[in-house]
Amino acid sequence: MFEKIVVAIDGSPFSDAALAAAGGLAAKLGADVEVLHVREHDAIPSRAGAAPDLETTDDAKGIVAAAVGQLKASGVNAHGQVVQASTRDVPRKIIEFTTESGADLIVVGRRGLSSLTGMLLGSVSNKLIHAATVPVMVAH
């Protein structure tokens, strides 16, 4: 049914749930997992004209390496990737990566946005559900 799964993580407890769900499903189905972390940078330009990053490259790579290691330790074939996007473009980046990698399922966690932030920006999982061309599984 699913041969390649993209699991998008951010290092939060919600993404830990997504990683566990993707790993369990991949183990049962014999699917490969692509671990994706979108390294966000703030959408508000600074005086210098550049948007500040919200985490270091090493932090982002560390999140992905830990997740890939966890999946491999449980016998799942996994690879990792870090991409960069502004905060509002995270869902689009996940969809682009899914298409480019040939994955047939996206797994994400339900992120704990505040009610106000959720109303103003919407959640990544909600945007993926509406825009992705493959099934999206939201782990709670």
C-alpha positions in Angstrom: 0.0 0.0 0.0 2.6 2.6 1.1 6.1 2.1 -0.1 7.7 5.4 1.0 6.7 7.6 3.9 7.7 11.2 4.5 7.6 12.1 8.2 8.0 15.8 8.8 9.5 16.5 12.3 10.4 19.6 14.3 11.8 18.1 17.5 8.6 18.7 19.5 6.7 16.0 21.4 4.1 16.1 18.6 6.7 15.2 16.0 7.9 12.4 18.3 4.4 11.0 18.0 4.6 11.3 14.2 7.9 9.6 14.1 6.6 6.7 16.2 3.5 6.4 14.0 5.6 6.5 10.8 8.1 4.0 12.1 5.4 1.5 13.3 3.6 1.7 9.9 6.9 1.4 8.0 7.9 -1.7 10.0 4.6 -3.4 9.3 4.5 -2.5 5.6 8.2 -2.8 4.8 8.2 0.8 3.7 11.1 3.3 3.6 10.9 6.5 5.6 12.2 9.9 4.6 12.7 12.0 7.7 12.2 15.7 6.8 12.9 18.7 8.9 12.1 22.1 7.5 14.5 24.6 9.0 12.4 27.7 9.4 13.6 31.3 9.1 11.5 34.2 10.2 9.4 35.9 7.5 10.1 39.4 8.9 13.1 40.9 7.1 15.8 42.6 9.2 17.4 45.9 8.4 20.1 44.0 6.5 17.3 42.6 4.3 17.8 39.0 5.5 15.4 37.0 7.6 16.9 35.5 10.8 17.1 31.8 11.2 15.1 30.3 14.1 17.6 27.5 14.6 21.2 26.6 13.6 22.0 24.2 10.8 23.7 21.9 13.4 20.5 21.9 15.5 18.4 20.9 12.5 20.8 18.2 11.4 20.9 16.8 15.0 17.1 16.5 15.1 17.1 14.6 11.8 20.1 12.4 12.7 18.5 11.4 16.0 15.2 10.5 14.3 16.9 8.5 11.5 19.0 6.6 14.1 15.8 5.8 16.1 14.1 4.4 13.0 17.2 2.4 11.9 17.5 0.9 15.4 14.0 -0.4 15.1 14.8 -2.0 11.7 13.3 0.6 9.4 15.2 1.8 6.3 15.4 5.5 6.8 17.1 8.6 5.4 17.0 12.2 6.5 16.9 15.6 4.9 16.9 19.2 6.1 15.4 21.9 3.9 14.9 25.6 4.6 11.8 27.8 4.2 10.1 30.7 5.8 7.5 29.8 8.4 4.5 30.3 6.1 6.1 28.1 3.4 6.6 25.0 5.5 3.6 23.0 4.2 4.6 23.8 0.6 8.2 22.6 1.2 6.9 19.4 2.7 4.6 18.8 -0.3 7.5 19.6 -2.7 9.8 17.2 -0.9 7.1 14.5 -0.9 6.6 14.8 -4.7 10.4 14.9 -5.4 11.1 11.8 -3.3 8.2 9.8 -4.7 6.6 9.2 -1.3 3.0 8.1 -1.1 2.2 9.2 2.5 3.0 12.1 4.7 3.0 11.7 8.5 3.0 14.8 10.7 2.3 15.6 14.3 -0.4 17.9 15.5 1.5 21.0 16.5 0.4 22.8 19.7 -0.2 26.2 18.3 -2.0 28.7 20.5 -5.6 29.4 19.5 -4.6 32.9 18.2 -1.6 31.7 16.2 -3.7 28.8 14.8 -6.4 31.2 13.6 -3.9 33.7 12.1 -1.5 31.3 10.4 -3.2 27.9 10.4 -1.4 24.8 11.3 1.0 22.9 9.1 -1.0 19.7 9.4 -4.3 21.4 8.5 -2.7 23.0 5.4 -1.2 19.7 4.4 -4.5 17.9 4.7 -6.0 20.4 2.3 -3.2 20.8 -0.2 -1.2 17.5 -0.4 -1.8 15.1 -3.3 -1.0 12.1 -1.2 -2.7 10.9 2.0 -1.7 12.7 5.2 -1.7 11.1 8.6 -1.8 13.4 11.6 -0.4 11.8 14.8 -1.8 13.1 18.1 
